Amino acid sequence: MKQLLASLFLVFAISSCTSVKQIGKVNMISNRNIDTKLDYKVISTYSGGSDKELKKSKAKTIEDAIDQTVRKIPGGEFLMNTKLYLIDGQYFAIEGDVWGTKTNITYRGFEIGDKVTWKSSGKYKTGNITSLKDDKTCLIKTEDQKTVEKKYDEISKSN
């Protein structure tokens, strides 16, 4: 019985390991054309660099990895101070500072300042979007001045 448990533990330990290898550093990388007339600013630093994000990456190409990292941040255009990683010898991941324009950032039809409504505990609540946090959630200041984080799928624009 002990041998069986030890064998199962060893198989689990080997199968759950993820190999992350840094394969390069780049000052700037982008899949889009950069407009030199715009004033770009840092929107997010070290995006895509957490252990969880690196291990979760399933990008088959470097271009896909760039898109995953940039699109995760609303308003993102390109990456600077970038590290390239090879995950399990077959996937790519990228960590870097996401740059973009801070003005008129919209994501999935929502923008900062929009009045939104959502259902919570059987009641409808309203508030204003204060930040488009990432590709899944935003921060909302409620009518009673509390800040809550909500998924885009849970909210609707209101007038």
N, C-alpha and C positions, 0 to 999 in steps of 0.2 A: 504494500500500500504506500509506504514511504517513497519507494522508487517511482511509482506511478505519479505521485504528487510532485516529486522533484522533476520528473520528465515533463509534466504538464507546465510547471513553472518555467522551466528552461525554454520550452517551445513558445510560451506566451512572451517571455522576456525578449527572445530573439525576434519574434514577429512584430512586437510593438515598437521596436527601435526605428527611428527615422534618421537617416544620414543627411546632415546639412553641411555643405562644403562651400566656402566663399571662393568664387572663381574670378572675381575682378572688382575693380573700383573705377567709377567713371565720374567726371566732374558734372556733366549734364547729359541727360538722355531724354528723348521725346519721340513720339510717333506722329506728332502734329507739327505744322508750321508755326513758328513763333513770330508774332507781330511786334516788330521793334518799336512801334509807336506807343504800345500799351505799357502801363506802369505795373509790372508784375510784383507780387509780394508773396512771402512765405505764408502758406495756408496751414500746413501741418508739417511737423518735423518727425523724423524717424518713422515715417509711415511704412507699414508692411514689415517691420523689423522685429515684432515680438515672436517668441518661439512658437506660439500658437499659429500666428499668421504664416510663418515660414513653413511649418509642417503641413498646413492646410493647402498650400499652393499646389495646383494641378495644371499650371501653365506649361504647355508643350513647347512653346517658343519664347524667346526673350521679349518679342513684341507683345505677346499675350500677357506676360508678367508685368510689363510696363503699363498696359491698359488696365489690368486688375488693380494696380497700386494707385494710378492716377484717378481712375473713375470712382474709386471708393470715397474720394474726398470731393464734395460738391465745389465746383469752380476750378478744379485742378486742370492744369494744362501741360506741365512738364515736371521732371525730377532733377534735382541737383544733389551733389554730395551722395552719390548712389553706390550701393554695394550690390553685386550680382551673386546669387547663390544657386547651386545645383542641389536639388533635393532628390535623394534616393537614386542618383545617377540618371534620372530621366525627366525631372520637372525643373522649371526655373522659378525663382522668386526674386523680388527686388525690394530693397529697403532704401529710402531716401527722403529728402525734404520735398514736399509737393509745393510747387509754385503755381500761382494763377492770379486771376483778377478778383478783387474783393467786392467790386461793385456789381450790383444786380445779379448776384448768384441765385440761380434757381435750380431746384432739383425735384424731379417728378411733378413739376407744376407748382411747387411750393417755393416761397422765398421769405426771407427775413421780414417780419412785420405783418405777415398774413394772419388774419383772424381765422381760427380753426375750431372745430367741434369734434368731440369724441364721446363715446359712451363709457361710463365707469360706474360699477355697482348699480346698474339699472337706471342711472340718471345721466343726462347729457351735460357735459361740461364744455366751457369755452376758454380760449386764451389766445395769446399772440406768439408766433414763432420768434424766438430770440436767437437761435443758432441752428444751422443745418449741420449736425454733428458728423454724420458719415452717410454711407449709402443705404442705411437701414433706419436710422433714427434721427430725430430732431429734438431740440429743447424748447419747451413752451412755458411761458409765464402765464399762470392762471389768473382768474379775476381776483382771487384772494392773495395775489403776489407770491405764490409758491412756484418754483420751477420744477417741471416734470419732464421726463424723457418719454417720448412716444414714438412708435414705429409709424412710418408713412402710411402703411396699410390700415392703421387704426384711426386716422384722422381724415376730416373732410374740410374743405374751405367753407367759410360761412361769411355772410355779409355784415 
